Amino acid sequence: MSVHSTDPPLTRVQVGIDAAVVADHHVTIRSTLSDGAVQLSRFHVPPTIAGLSGLGERLSAFPGVVAVAEPTSMTWLGLQVALQRAGCETCPWSGPGTRPGCAGRSRASTSPT
């Protein structure tokens, strides 16, 4: 992300990760600017060392951000390491009948099935 002096500064960044064991992790970065505009960035990263390194590189632009991740099996471990290296933190999320998904997802995708 490129921020120029004429761009409104970020006031809030939210990161959500829908982790997967063998499929790609789904990631959403939701940035709120000081003027109230919202920017969404959605992308996938493979659950590999290279994929997690790429995720860390992208999130290093937001040091200190806490990423909410749905813990699936042992996927939280690789995500935790990648985010720590990027200067970020993770917050595992789960609960009965809930699925956090990614920031900005529709309510329909968070309904229990």
C-alpha positions in Angstrom: 0.0 0.0 0.0 1.3 3.4 -0.9 0.4 6.3 1.3 1.1 9.8 -0.1 1.0 13.1 1.9 -2.2 14.0 0.1 -4.0 10.7 1.1 -6.2 10.8 4.2 -4.4 8.9 7.0 -5.7 5.5 8.2 -7.6 5.7 11.4 -8.4 2.0 11.8 -7.3 -1.3 10.2 -9.0 -4.6 10.7 -7.7 -7.9 9.5 -9.7 -11.2 9.3 -8.3 -14.5 8.3 -10.4 -17.6 7.4 -7.7 -20.2 7.9 -7.7 -23.5 5.9 -5.7 -26.7 6.3 -5.2 -27.6 2.6 -7.0 -24.9 0.7 -5.9 -21.2 0.6 -6.3 -18.9 3.6 -8.9 -16.2 2.8 -7.7 -12.8 4.1 -9.5 -9.4 4.3 -7.9 -6.1 5.2 -10.5 -3.4 6.0 -8.9 0.1 6.3 -10.9 3.1 7.4 -9.5 6.4 6.4 -9.8 9.6 8.5 -12.5 10.9 6.0 -14.6 7.8 6.7 -13.9 6.1 3.4 -13.4 2.3 3.7 -11.0 0.3 1.6 -11.3 -3.5 1.4 -8.5 -5.7 0.2 -9.4 -9.4 -0.2 -6.9 -12.0 -1.2 -5.9 -15.7 -0.8 -2.6 -17.1 0.4 -1.6 -20.7 0.3 -0.9 -22.4 3.7 2.7 -22.8 2.8 5.9 -21.2 4.0 6.0 -19.0 0.9 2.3 -18.1 1.3 2.7 -17.2 4.9 5.8 -15.2 4.2 3.9 -13.2 1.5 1.1 -12.6 4.0 3.6 -11.3 6.6 5.0 -9.0 4.0 1.6 -7.5 3.2 0.6 -7.1 6.8 4.0 -5.6 7.8 2.5 -2.3 6.5 0.2 -2.3 9.6 2.5 -3.0 12.6 0.6 -3.6 15.8 -2.7 -4.7 14.1 -4.5 -7.6 15.6 -5.7 -10.1 13.1 -8.8 -12.2 14.0 -8.4 -15.7 12.7 -10.6 -18.7 12.7 -8.5 -21.5 14.2 -8.7 -24.5 12.0 -6.7 -27.5 13.2 -3.0 -26.4 13.6 -3.2 -23.5 11.1 -3.0 -21.0 13.9 0.6 -21.8 14.5 1.9 -20.9 11.1 -0.3 -17.8 11.0 1.0 -16.7 14.5 4.6 -17.0 13.4 4.0 -15.1 10.2 2.1 -12.3 11.9 4.6 -12.0 14.7 7.4 -11.6 12.2 5.3 -8.8 10.5 4.9 -7.0 13.9 1.2 -8.0 14.2 -0.7 -10.2 16.6 -3.4 -12.8 16.2 -6.6 -13.4 18.1 -8.1 -16.8 17.6 -11.9 -16.7 17.4 -14.4 -19.5 17.7 -17.6 -20.2 19.5 -20.7 -22.3 19.3 -22.6 -21.5 16.1 -20.3 -18.6 15.2 -17.8 -18.3 12.4 -15.8 -15.0 12.3 -14.8 -15.2 8.7 -13.2 -12.0 7.5 -13.9 -8.4 8.3 -16.5 -7.1 5.8 -18.1 -10.5 5.1 -21.8 -10.7 4.7 -24.0 -11.8 7.6 -25.1 -14.8 5.5 -21.6 -16.3 5.6 -21.5 -16.1 9.4 -24.8 -17.9 10.0 -24.6 -21.4 11.5 -25.4 -24.1 9.0 
